[in-house]
Amino acid sequence: MTPRAGNVDEDLIPASAQHRYEVRKADLPLSCPMPGMYLWNSHPKVFLPIEETGEAMCPYCGAQYFMGKDG
């Protein structure tokens, strides 16, 4: 059986568990929820424009994202 995204066997991050997330260039294009988060209790995916200012906030859950030092 092939593993599926969101299985309880996976080490995923709960969606909206934090309010501030550090991201890197490898995470672009940035979306909330991010890949690697559980989706069952999350809001619809929204892409966030972080490239210009280095910061973005999700209009659904209020999570704040910022580019890390390597980003």
PyMOL Python script that loads the backbone (N, CA, C, O; Angstrom):
from pymol import cmd

cmd.read_pdbstr("""\
ATOM      1  N   MET A   1       0.838  -1.174   0.000  1.00  0.00           N
ATOM      2  CA  MET A   1       0.000   0.000   0.000  1.00  0.00           C
ATOM      3  C   MET A   1       0.888   1.244   0.000  1.00  0.00           C
ATOM      4  O   MET A   1       1.846   1.326   0.769  1.00  0.00           O
ATOM      5  N   THR A   2       0.575   2.196  -0.849  1.00  0.00           N
ATOM      6  CA  THR A   2       1.345   3.427  -0.961  1.00  0.00           C
ATOM      7  C   THR A   2       0.905   4.421   0.100  1.00  0.00           C
ATOM      8  O   THR A   2      -0.294   4.637   0.279  1.00  0.00           O
ATOM      9  N   PRO A   3       1.862   5.038   0.818  1.00  0.00           N
ATOM     10  CA  PRO A   3       1.475   6.041   1.826  1.00  0.00           C
ATOM     11  C   PRO A   3       0.796   7.239   1.171  1.00  0.00           C
ATOM     12  O   PRO A   3       1.176   7.651   0.076  1.00  0.00           O
ATOM     13  N   ARG A   4      -0.193   7.787   1.834  1.00  0.00           N
ATOM     14  CA  ARG A   4      -0.907   8.965   1.341  1.00  0.00           C
ATOM     15  C   ARG A   4      -0.618  10.145   2.248  1.00  0.00           C
ATOM     16  O   ARG A   4      -0.359   9.975   3.440  1.00  0.00           O
ATOM     17  N   ALA A   5      -0.662  11.326   1.687  1.00  0.00           N
ATOM     18  CA  ALA A   5      -0.457  12.532   2.487  1.00  0.00           C
ATOM     19  C   ALA A   5      -1.544  12.631   3.544  1.00  0.00           C
ATOM     20  O   ALA A   5      -2.726  12.471   3.239  1.00  0.00           O
ATOM     21  N   GLY A   6      -1.161  12.889   4.758  1.00  0.00           N
ATOM     22  CA  GLY A   6      -2.122  13.070   5.828  1.00  0.00           C
ATOM     23  C   GLY A   6      -2.393  11.829   6.650  1.00  0.00           C
ATOM     24  O   GLY A   6      -3.216  11.859   7.565  1.00  0.00           O
ATOM     25  N   ASN A   7      -1.712  10.737   6.338  1.00  0.00           N
ATOM     26  CA  ASN A   7      -1.882   9.534   7.152  1.00  0.00           C
ATOM     27  C   ASN A   7      -1.415   9.804   8.568  1.00  0.00           C
ATOM     28  O   ASN A   7      -0.530  10.633   8.779  1.00  0.00           O
ATOM     29  N   VAL A   8      -1.989   9.124   9.530  1.00  0.00           N
ATOM     30  CA  VAL A   8      -1.569   9.297  10.910  1.00  0.00           C
ATOM     31  C   VAL A   8      -0.168   8.757  11.136  1.00  0.00           C
ATOM     32  O   VAL A   8       0.460   9.069  12.148  1.00  0.00           O
ATOM     33  N   ASP A   9       0.336   7.939  10.195  1.00  0.00           N
ATOM     34  CA  ASP A   9       1.682   7.399  10.310  1.00  0.00           C
ATOM     35  C   ASP A   9       2.745   8.448   9.980  1.00  0.00           C
ATOM     36  O   ASP A   9       3.914   8.263  10.318  1.00  0.00           O
ATOM     37  N   GLU A  10       2.365   9.525   9.337  1.00  0.00           N
ATOM     38  CA  GLU A  10       3.322  10.538   8.921  1.00  0.00           C
ATOM     39  C   GLU A  10       3.565  11.550  10.027  1.00  0.00           C
ATOM     40  O   GLU A  10       2.710  11.770  10.885  1.00  0.00           O
ATOM     41  N   ASP A  11       4.729  12.154   9.997  1.00  0.00           N
ATOM     42  CA  ASP A  11       5.089  13.176  10.964  1.00  0.00           C
ATOM     43  C   ASP A  11       4.726  14.536  10.386  1.00  0.00           C
ATOM     44  O   ASP A  11       5.600  15.246   9.888  1.00  0.00           O
ATOM     45  N   LEU A  12       3.458  14.909  10.441  1.00  0.00           N
ATOM     46  CA  LEU A  12       2.973  16.161   9.873  1.00  0.00           C
ATOM     47  C   LEU A  12       2.780  17.199  10.964  1.00  0.00           C
ATOM     48  O   LEU A  12       2.632  16.870  12.141  1.00  0.00           O
ATOM     49  N   ILE A  13       2.785  18.458  10.551  1.00  0.00           N
ATOM     50  CA  ILE A  13       2.577  19.585  11.453  1.00  0.00           C
ATOM     51  C   ILE A  13       1.085  19.879  11.511  1.00  0.00           C
ATOM     52  O   ILE A  13       0.446  19.951  10.461  1.00  0.00           O
ATOM     53  N   PRO A  14       0.506  20.050  12.688  1.00  0.00           N
ATOM     54  CA  PRO A  14      -0.903  20.454  12.749  1.00  0.00           C
ATOM     55  C   PRO A  14      -1.092  21.818  12.097  1.00  0.00           C
ATOM     56  O   PRO A  14      -0.317  22.737  12.360  1.00  0.00           O
ATOM     57  N   ALA A  15      -2.095  21.965  11.262  1.00  0.00           N
ATOM     58  CA  ALA A  15      -2.377  23.244  10.607  1.00  0.00           C
ATOM     59  C   ALA A  15      -2.746  24.287  11.644  1.00  0.00           C
ATOM     60  O   ALA A  15      -3.470  23.996  12.596  1.00  0.00           O
ATOM     61  N   SER A  16      -2.255  25.487  11.464  1.00  0.00           N
ATOM     62  CA  SER A  16      -2.545  26.620  12.343  1.00  0.00           C
ATOM     63  C   SER A  16      -2.121  26.373  13.788  1.00  0.00           C
ATOM     64  O   SER A  16      -2.689  26.964  14.707  1.00  0.00           O
ATOM     65  N   ALA A  17      -1.136  25.512  13.999  1.00  0.00           N
ATOM     66  CA  ALA A  17      -0.686  25.222  15.358  1.00  0.00           C
ATOM     67  C   ALA A  17       0.183  26.343  15.910  1.00  0.00           C
ATOM     68  O   ALA A  17       0.225  26.565  17.120  1.00  0.00           O
ATOM     69  N   GLN A  18       0.858  27.031  15.041  1.00  0.00           N
ATOM     70  CA  GLN A  18       1.684  28.157  15.447  1.00  0.00           C
ATOM     71  C   GLN A  18       1.051  29.414  14.857  1.00  0.00           C
ATOM     72  O   GLN A  18       0.100  29.349  14.079  1.00  0.00           O
ATOM     73  N   HIS A  19       1.594  30.533  15.240  1.00  0.00           N
ATOM     74  CA  HIS A  19       1.109  31.766  14.640  1.00  0.00           C
ATOM     75  C   HIS A  19       2.199  32.440  13.824  1.00  0.00           C
ATOM     76  O   HIS A  19       1.929  33.418  13.128  1.00  0.00           O
ATOM     77  N   ARG A  20       3.437  31.930  13.897  1.00  0.00           N
ATOM     78  CA  ARG A  20       4.548  32.521  13.167  1.00  0.00           C
ATOM     79  C   ARG A  20       5.421  31.395  12.617  1.00  0.00           C
ATOM     80  O   ARG A  20       5.871  30.526  13.363  1.00  0.00           O
ATOM     81  N   TYR A  21       5.654  31.421  11.310  1.00  0.00           N
ATOM     82  CA  TYR A  21       6.423  30.383  10.648  1.00  0.00           C
ATOM     83  C   TYR A  21       7.568  31.005   9.863  1.00  0.00           C
ATOM     84  O   TYR A  21       7.383  31.999   9.161  1.00  0.00           O
ATOM     85  N   GLU A  22       8.743  30.420   9.985  1.00  0.00           N
ATOM     86  CA  GLU A  22       9.885  30.828   9.182  1.00  0.00           C
ATOM     87  C   GLU A  22       9.888  29.984   7.913  1.00  0.00           C
ATOM     88  O   GLU A  22       9.755  28.762   7.977  1.00  0.00           O
ATOM     89  N   VAL A  23      10.039  30.628   6.768  1.00  0.00           N
ATOM     90  CA  VAL A  23      10.070  29.918   5.490  1.00  0.00           C
ATOM     91  C   VAL A  23      11.352  30.259   4.747  1.00  0.00           C
ATOM     92  O   VAL A  23      12.048  31.218   5.081  1.00  0.00           O
ATOM     93  N   ARG A  24      11.651  29.455   3.730  1.00  0.00           N
ATOM     94  CA  ARG A  24      12.848  29.629   2.915  1.00  0.00           C
ATOM     95  C   ARG A  24      12.450  29.698   1.447  1.00  0.00           C
ATOM     96  O   ARG A  24      11.297  29.446   1.098  1.00  0.00           O
ATOM     97  N   LYS A  25      13.396  30.038   0.597  1.00  0.00           N
ATOM     98  CA  LYS A  25      13.124  30.101  -0.840  1.00  0.00           C
ATOM     99  C   LYS A  25      12.594  28.774  -1.363  1.00  0.00           C
ATOM    100  O   LYS A  25      11.775  28.750  -2.282  1.00  0.00           O
ATOM    101  N   ALA A  26      13.051  27.678  -0.787  1.00  0.00           N
ATOM    102  CA  ALA A  26      12.593  26.351  -1.213  1.00  0.00           C
ATOM    103  C   ALA A  26      11.103  26.153  -0.947  1.00  0.00           C
ATOM    104  O   ALA A  26      10.485  25.280  -1.556  1.00  0.00           O
ATOM    105  N   ASP A  27      10.514  26.946  -0.051  1.00  0.00           N
ATOM    106  CA  ASP A  27       9.090  26.838   0.280  1.00  0.00           C
ATOM    107  C   ASP A  27       8.199  27.623  -0.680  1.00  0.00           C
ATOM    108  O   ASP A  27       6.974  27.534  -0.600  1.00  0.00           O
ATOM    109  N   LEU A  28       8.805  28.391  -1.588  1.00  0.00           N
ATOM    110  CA  LEU A  28       8.033  29.215  -2.527  1.00  0.00           C
ATOM    111  C   LEU A  28       7.550  28.381  -3.699  1.00  0.00           C
ATOM    112  O   LEU A  28       8.259  27.459  -4.104  1.00  0.00           O
ATOM    113  N   PRO A  29       6.392  28.653  -4.262  1.00  0.00           N
ATOM    114  CA  PRO A  29       5.437  29.660  -3.825  1.00  0.00           C
ATOM    115  C   PRO A  29       4.828  29.266  -2.487  1.00  0.00           C
ATOM    116  O   PRO A  29       4.547  28.093  -2.240  1.00  0.00           O
ATOM    117  N   LEU A  30       4.629  30.251  -1.638  1.00  0.00           N
ATOM    118  CA  LEU A  30       4.146  30.032  -0.279  1.00  0.00           C
ATOM    119  C   LEU A  30       2.632  29.901  -0.259  1.00  0.00           C
ATOM    120  O   LEU A  30       1.912  30.708  -0.847  1.00  0.00           O
ATOM    121  N   SER A  31       2.170  28.873   0.428  1.00  0.00           N
ATOM    122  CA  SER A  31       0.727  28.703   0.607  1.00  0.00           C
ATOM    123  C   SER A  31       0.450  28.376   2.065  1.00  0.00           C
ATOM    124  O   SER A  31       1.307  27.855   2.779  1.00  0.00           O
ATOM    125  N   CYS A  32      -0.750  28.689   2.485  1.00  0.00           N
ATOM    126  CA  CYS A  32      -1.223  28.331   3.814  1.00  0.00           C
ATOM    127  C   CYS A  32      -2.520  27.561   3.627  1.00  0.00           C
ATOM    128  O   CYS A  32      -3.435  28.076   2.985  1.00  0.00           O
ATOM    129  N   PRO A  33      -2.637  26.367   4.150  1.00  0.00           N
ATOM    130  CA  PRO A  33      -1.638  25.625   4.889  1.00  0.00           C
ATOM    131  C   PRO A  33      -0.489  25.184   3.980  1.00  0.00           C
ATOM    132  O   PRO A  33      -0.666  25.011   2.774  1.00  0.00           O
ATOM    133  N   MET A  34       0.686  25.006   4.578  1.00  0.00           N
ATOM    134  CA  MET A  34       1.865  24.585   3.838  1.00  0.00           C
ATOM    135  C   MET A  34       1.844  23.079   3.634  1.00  0.00           C
ATOM    136  O   MET A  34       1.183  22.356   4.380  1.00  0.00           O
ATOM    137  N   PRO A  35       2.574  22.601   2.611  1.00  0.00           N
ATOM    138  CA  PRO A  35       2.732  21.143   2.472  1.00  0.00           C
ATOM    139  C   PRO A  35       3.362  20.608   3.754  1.00  0.00           C
ATOM    140  O   PRO A  35       4.216  21.260   4.356  1.00  0.00           O
ATOM    141  N   GLY A  36       2.943  19.447   4.155  1.00  0.00           N
ATOM    142  CA  GLY A  36       3.462  18.877   5.387  1.00  0.00           C
ATOM    143  C   GLY A  36       2.597  19.170   6.597  1.00  0.00           C
ATOM    144  O   GLY A  36       2.934  18.762   7.709  1.00  0.00           O
ATOM    145  N   MET A  37       1.485  19.872   6.402  1.00  0.00           N
ATOM    146  CA  MET A  37       0.534  20.120   7.488  1.00  0.00           C
ATOM    147  C   MET A  37      -0.690  19.233   7.287  1.00  0.00           C
ATOM    148  O   MET A  37      -1.084  18.937   6.159  1.00  0.00           O
ATOM    149  N   TYR A  38      -1.273  18.823   8.384  1.00  0.00           N
ATOM    150  CA  TYR A  38      -2.536  18.106   8.292  1.00  0.00           C
ATOM    151  C   TYR A  38      -3.576  19.018   7.650  1.00  0.00           C
ATOM    152  O   TYR A  38      -3.599  20.219   7.918  1.00  0.00           O
ATOM    153  N   LEU A  39      -4.419  18.464   6.821  1.00  0.00           N
ATOM    154  CA  LEU A  39      -5.405  19.283   6.119  1.00  0.00           C
ATOM    155  C   LEU A  39      -6.837  19.061   6.600  1.00  0.00           C
ATOM    156  O   LEU A  39      -7.730  19.820   6.226  1.00  0.00           O
ATOM    157  N   TRP A  40      -7.070  18.057   7.405  1.00  0.00           N
ATOM    158  CA  TRP A  40      -8.444  17.726   7.774  1.00  0.00           C
ATOM    159  C   TRP A  40      -9.121  18.822   8.579  1.00  0.00           C
ATOM    160  O   TRP A  40     -10.344  18.951   8.527  1.00  0.00           O
ATOM    161  N   ASN A  41      -8.356  19.617   9.324  1.00  0.00           N
ATOM    162  CA  ASN A  41      -8.967  20.656  10.149  1.00  0.00           C
ATOM    163  C   ASN A  41      -8.512  22.044   9.718  1.00  0.00           C
ATOM    164  O   ASN A  41      -8.446  22.964  10.533  1.00  0.00           O
ATOM    165  N   SER A  42      -8.205  22.186   8.459  1.00  0.00           N
ATOM    166  CA  SER A  42      -7.628  23.432   7.976  1.00  0.00           C
ATOM    167  C   SER A  42      -8.609  24.197   7.095  1.00  0.00           C
ATOM    168  O   SER A  42      -9.703  23.717   6.795  1.00  0.00           O
ATOM    169  N   HIS A  43      -8.206  25.372   6.695  1.00  0.00           N
ATOM    170  CA  HIS A  43      -8.994  26.206   5.783  1.00  0.00           C
ATOM    171  C   HIS A  43      -8.577  25.933   4.347  1.00  0.00           C
ATOM    172  O   HIS A  43      -7.609  25.204   4.131  1.00  0.00           O
ATOM    173  N   PRO A  44      -9.273  26.490   3.353  1.00  0.00           N
ATOM    174  CA  PRO A  44      -8.863  26.299   1.952  1.00  0.00           C
ATOM    175  C   PRO A  44      -7.456  26.854   1.727  1.00  0.00           C
ATOM    176  O   PRO A  44      -7.043  27.811   2.382  1.00  0.00           O
ATOM    177  N   LYS A  45      -6.732  26.245   0.799  1.00  0.00           N
ATOM    178  CA  LYS A  45      -5.377  26.684   0.479  1.00  0.00           C
ATOM    179  C   LYS A  45      -5.411  28.066  -0.152  1.00  0.00           C
ATOM    180  O   LYS A  45      -6.217  28.343  -1.041  1.00  0.00           O
ATOM    181  N   VAL A  46      -4.525  28.924   0.323  1.00  0.00           N
ATOM    182  CA  VAL A  46      -4.392  30.272  -0.212  1.00  0.00           C
ATOM    183  C   VAL A  46      -2.901  30.539  -0.412  1.00  0.00           C
ATOM    184  O   VAL A  46      -2.083  30.218   0.450  1.00  0.00           O
ATOM    185  N   PHE A  47      -2.553  31.135  -1.567  1.00  0.00           N
ATOM    186  CA  PHE A  47      -1.163  31.481  -1.836  1.00  0.00           C
ATOM    187  C   PHE A  47      -0.883  32.878  -1.307  1.00  0.00           C
ATOM    188  O   PHE A  47      -1.690  33.792  -1.472  1.00  0.00           O
ATOM    189  N   LEU A  48       0.275  33.032  -0.669  1.00  0.00           N
ATOM    190  CA  LEU A  48       0.624  34.280   0.004  1.00  0.00           C
ATOM    191  C   LEU A  48       1.819  34.946  -0.675  1.00  0.00           C
ATOM    192  O   LEU A  48       2.841  34.298  -0.898  1.00  0.00           O
ATOM    193  N   PRO A  49       1.701  36.236  -1.007  1.00  0.00           N
ATOM    194  CA  PRO A  49       2.808  36.964  -1.641  1.00  0.00           C
ATOM    195  C   PRO A  49       3.827  37.425  -0.593  1.00  0.00           C
ATOM    196  O   PRO A  49       3.607  38.416   0.103  1.00  0.00           O
ATOM    197  N   ILE A  50       4.922  36.710  -0.492  1.00  0.00           N
ATOM    198  CA  ILE A  50       5.932  37.021   0.517  1.00  0.00           C
ATOM    199  C   ILE A  50       7.210  37.562  -0.110  1.00  0.00           C
ATOM    200  O   ILE A  50       8.065  38.097   0.596  1.00  0.00           O
ATOM    201  N   GLU A  51       7.352  37.430  -1.419  1.00  0.00           N
ATOM    202  CA  GLU A  51       8.612  37.761  -2.082  1.00  0.00           C
ATOM    203  C   GLU A  51       9.021  39.228  -1.938  1.00  0.00           C
ATOM    204  O   GLU A  51      10.205  39.507  -1.750  1.00  0.00           O
ATOM    205  N   GLU A  52       8.101  40.154  -2.018  1.00  0.00           N
ATOM    206  CA  GLU A  52       8.457  41.578  -2.000  1.00  0.00           C
ATOM    207  C   GLU A  52       8.895  42.076  -0.632  1.00  0.00           C
ATOM    208  O   GLU A  52       9.914  42.758  -0.526  1.00  0.00           O
ATOM    209  N   THR A  53       8.157  41.755   0.404  1.00  0.00           N
ATOM    210  CA  THR A  53       8.426  42.325   1.725  1.00  0.00           C
ATOM    211  C   THR A  53       9.129  41.358   2.672  1.00  0.00           C
ATOM    212  O   THR A  53       9.699  41.783   3.677  1.00  0.00           O
ATOM    213  N   GLY A  54       9.094  40.056   2.360  1.00  0.00           N
ATOM    214  CA  GLY A  54       9.691  39.070   3.258  1.00  0.00           C
ATOM    215  C   GLY A  54       8.761  38.629   4.372  1.00  0.00           C
ATOM    216  O   GLY A  54       9.141  37.826   5.225  1.00  0.00           O
ATOM    217  N   GLU A  55       7.518  39.162   4.365  1.00  0.00           N
ATOM    218  CA  GLU A  55       6.521  38.781   5.360  1.00  0.00           C
ATOM    219  C   GLU A  55       5.156  38.665   4.706  1.00  0.00           C
ATOM    220  O   GLU A  55       4.870  39.347   3.721  1.00  0.00           O
ATOM    221  N   ALA A  56       4.319  37.803   5.253  1.00  0.00           N
ATOM    222  CA  ALA A  56       2.949  37.657   4.763  1.00  0.00           C
ATOM    223  C   ALA A  56       2.090  37.106   5.887  1.00  0.00           C
ATOM    224  O   ALA A  56       2.583  36.412   6.777  1.00  0.00           O
ATOM    225  N   MET A  57       0.789  37.424   5.841  1.00  0.00           N
ATOM    226  CA  MET A  57      -0.148  36.924   6.837  1.00  0.00           C
ATOM    227  C   MET A  57      -1.314  36.247   6.129  1.00  0.00           C
ATOM    228  O   MET A  57      -1.838  36.768   5.144  1.00  0.00           O
ATOM    229  N   CYS A  58      -1.717  35.090   6.633  1.00  0.00           N
ATOM    230  CA  CYS A  58      -2.829  34.353   6.058  1.00  0.00           C
ATOM    231  C   CYS A  58      -4.144  35.053   6.413  1.00  0.00           C
ATOM    232  O   CYS A  58      -4.406  35.322   7.585  1.00  0.00           O
ATOM    233  N   PRO A  59      -4.972  35.348   5.402  1.00  0.00           N
ATOM    234  CA  PRO A  59      -6.247  36.006   5.681  1.00  0.00           C
ATOM    235  C   PRO A  59      -7.263  35.096   6.381  1.00  0.00           C
ATOM    236  O   PRO A  59      -8.230  35.589   6.963  1.00  0.00           O
ATOM    237  N   TYR A  60      -7.056  33.777   6.332  1.00  0.00           N
ATOM    238  CA  TYR A  60      -7.992  32.843   6.963  1.00  0.00           C
ATOM    239  C   TYR A  60      -7.686  32.643   8.450  1.00  0.00           C
ATOM    240  O   TYR A  60      -8.559  32.821   9.300  1.00  0.00           O
ATOM    241  N   CYS A  61      -6.444  32.273   8.752  1.00  0.00           N
ATOM    242  CA  CYS A  61      -6.127  31.876  10.130  1.00  0.00           C
ATOM    243  C   CYS A  61      -5.233  32.871  10.866  1.00  0.00           C
ATOM    244  O   CYS A  61      -5.020  32.735  12.071  1.00  0.00           O
ATOM    245  N   GLY A  62      -4.712  33.864  10.156  1.00  0.00           N
ATOM    246  CA  GLY A  62      -3.887  34.874  10.786  1.00  0.00           C
ATOM    247  C   GLY A  62      -2.439  34.457  11.010  1.00  0.00           C
ATOM    248  O   GLY A  62      -1.674  35.199  11.626  1.00  0.00           O
ATOM    249  N   ALA A  63      -2.045  33.265  10.515  1.00  0.00           N
ATOM    250  CA  ALA A  63      -0.661  32.835  10.666  1.00  0.00           C
ATOM    251  C   ALA A  63       0.259  33.808   9.951  1.00  0.00           C
ATOM    252  O   ALA A  63      -0.043  34.273   8.852  1.00  0.00           O
ATOM    253  N   GLN A  64       1.378  34.110  10.583  1.00  0.00           N
ATOM    254  CA  GLN A  64       2.348  35.029   9.996  1.00  0.00           C
ATOM    255  C   GLN A  64       3.547  34.221   9.500  1.00  0.00           C
ATOM    256  O   GLN A  64       4.037  33.316  10.176  1.00  0.00           O
ATOM    257  N   TYR A  65       3.993  34.571   8.315  1.00  0.00           N
ATOM    258  CA  TYR A  65       5.134  33.913   7.694  1.00  0.00           C
ATOM    259  C   TYR A  65       6.210  34.942   7.455  1.00  0.00           C
ATOM    260  O   TYR A  65       5.914  36.084   7.104  1.00  0.00           O
ATOM    261  N   PHE A  66       7.477  34.544   7.644  1.00  0.00           N
ATOM    262  CA  PHE A  66       8.581  35.446   7.360  1.00  0.00           C
ATOM    263  C   PHE A  66       9.717  34.660   6.733  1.00  0.00           C
ATOM    264  O   PHE A  66       9.907  33.477   7.017  1.00  0.00           O
ATOM    265  N   MET A  67      10.472  35.339   5.871  1.00  0.00           N
ATOM    266  CA  MET A  67      11.603  34.703   5.209  1.00  0.00           C
ATOM    267  C   MET A  67      12.747  34.590   6.203  1.00  0.00           C
ATOM    268  O   MET A  67      13.084  35.552   6.894  1.00  0.00           O
ATOM    269  N   GLY A  68      13.337  33.410   6.268  1.00  0.00           N
ATOM    270  CA  GLY A  68      14.482  33.185   7.142  1.00  0.00           C
ATOM    271  C   GLY A  68      15.728  33.855   6.585  1.00  0.00           C
ATOM    272  O   GLY A  68      15.710  34.410   5.486  1.00  0.00           O
ATOM    273  N   LYS A  69      16.779  33.798   7.331  1.00  0.00           N
ATOM    274  CA  LYS A  69      18.031  34.448   6.951  1.00  0.00           C
ATOM    275  C   LYS A  69      18.592  33.896   5.643  1.00  0.00           C
ATOM    276  O   LYS A  69      19.243  34.627   4.896  1.00  0.00           O
ATOM    277  N   ASP A  70      18.351  32.623   5.359  1.00  0.00           N
ATOM    278  CA  ASP A  70      18.849  32.045   4.106  1.00  0.00           C
ATOM    279  C   ASP A  70      17.886  32.290   2.950  1.00  0.00           C
ATOM    280  O   ASP A  70      18.176  31.926   1.811  1.00  0.00           O
ATOM    281  N   GLY A  71      16.745  32.903   3.238  1.00  0.00           N
ATOM    282  CA  GLY A  71      15.710  33.082   2.242  1.00  0.00           C
ATOM    283  C   GLY A  71      15.826  34.364   1.548  1.00  0.00           C
ATOM    284  O   GLY A  71      15.018  34.665   0.669  1.00  0.00           O
TER     285      GLY A  71
END
""", "prot")
cmd.dss("prot")
cmd.show_as("cartoon", "prot")
cmd.util.cbc("prot")
cmd.orient("prot")
